[in-house]
Amino acid sequence: MVYEQQVVVTDPETDEQLTLRRIEMKLFEKTRDGERTLALLTNLPDTISALTIAETYRLRWRVETHFQFLTQSLHCEVKGLGKPRASLLMFAMALMAGNVLALVRGSLRVARCVRLRGRKSRGRSRATTWPTR
């Protein structure tokens, strides 16, 4: 669910007022910090719907999570590399490996979904996709 409201903020030094949009998203799954609600402040015009902003923000975090995975798991940022070209090569290799891994994970998710949909249910429900991170 996505909610929207207008808020007015005032700069304490200049008393200048700025009208912003507060967009609140109710999440189906908790965040890493255990939150079920996210709130955004934006100055984007009303021509862009709150739902579009919320979806774009969600997609942005998928990219951020992917780069966090690259940094922590594939060690794309090695502090000991003193030359920019070596650092760039290391980052490119980690990015390529991470993208291949994401492709394989997505393919497995789709294959599993197709395989489970083809089975007959025996009185119990089956999950058709793996949970995302």
LINMOTA-V132726 format. One line per field, one symbol per residue. burial: b if it has 16 or more other ideal C-beta (glycine too) atoms within 10 Angstrom, else e. A space follows every 50 residues. Layout:
# LINMOTA-V132726
burial->???
This chain:
# LINMOTA-V132726
burial->eeebeeeeeeeeeeeeeeeebebebeeeeeeeeeeeeeebeeeeeeeeeb eebbeeeeeeeeeeebeebbeeebebeeeeeeeeeebeebbeebeeebee eeeeeeeeeeeeeeeeeeeeeeeeeeeeeeeee
